[in-house]
Amino acid sequence: MIQSTQSSKRPLWLTLLGLAALVLTLVGAYLALFASPPDVNQRELIRIMYAHVPVAWIGFVAVGISAIWGMLYLWRGRPIDDVRAVAAADAALLFSLLTVIGGMTYSKPTLNTFWTWDAKLTLTALMVVLIVGYYIVRGLIDEPQRRARVSAVIMIIVLASLPFNYLAAEWFRTLHPAKSVNLDGSGVSMAPEMLRVLLINVAAAGLVFLYFLSERIRIGKLALSDAHARSGFEKPSPTTTGEVVRVR
Amino acid sequence: MFDNLGHWTWITLAWGQVVLAYVIYLLYLRRMERRIREGEPHE
């Protein structure tokens, strides 16, 4: 049994981050559900957009961060980079699942269908399948270094699919609405009061992501130390290159 | 089955699933940490 150490306890800043995420989520939910005006076309259903769009954006960010840490693992071979990559992959799975299920919940009352196999939705479903595959592969490979390398490559493939996902609504016919906030500099086609509420909810989802990520990395480090202790290392060093340890 | 649901039912479902997912993930993290601290297998 591993002994609790000062470094493995939840630091104060992490508790404060969790509280900040909770408060901003409550504020965002209040603004979305009660303060935002109804939409001309969707009326009250626009309030679903404030839940759906932030989780979709943060899901993309989580995939990117997991892939970057995966690349760092491939480069440096440090177990801690794999711990960080898995932490971000957890969030990528959580937020991308919410994107798909939330999208279906948004689509049924507005477009009268839960799902259609067009490019945008199919690419999003493929992203979820690939992230699930990431965990299946991790469960199948016992050798830690090989497991970390293969799963890093999978997440890099997921990252490579994101530009196609982002542009699919423009390139192909799809039920998914065109983007209201464009990253190519062509501007924002959304009422300013709605945009403010959306951005507050994006910030809230971002804080929740940061909290989950930090908490998962802390627990991952704990597991890494535990694995070192079980394998007979006197002093765990999660940043040491090339060690064979079992981490989740 | 779903055709007669009101707007606020859909809105509640959409926001409720986000809150539920957050809570489930937090419980999963707590369970993982407890298992590690108690020395149980956590693969």
Interface residues (C-beta under 8 A of the other chain):
Chain A: M1 I2 S4 A29 A32 L33 R43 E44 L45 R47 I48 A51 H52 V55 D90 L94 L97 L98 I101 G102 T105 Y106 K108 P109 V208 F212 E215 R216 I219 L222 A223 D226 R246 R248
Chain B: F2 L5 H7 W8 W10 I11 L13 A14 W15 Q17 V18 A21 Y22 Y25 L26 L29 M32 E33 I36 R37 E38 G39 H42 E43
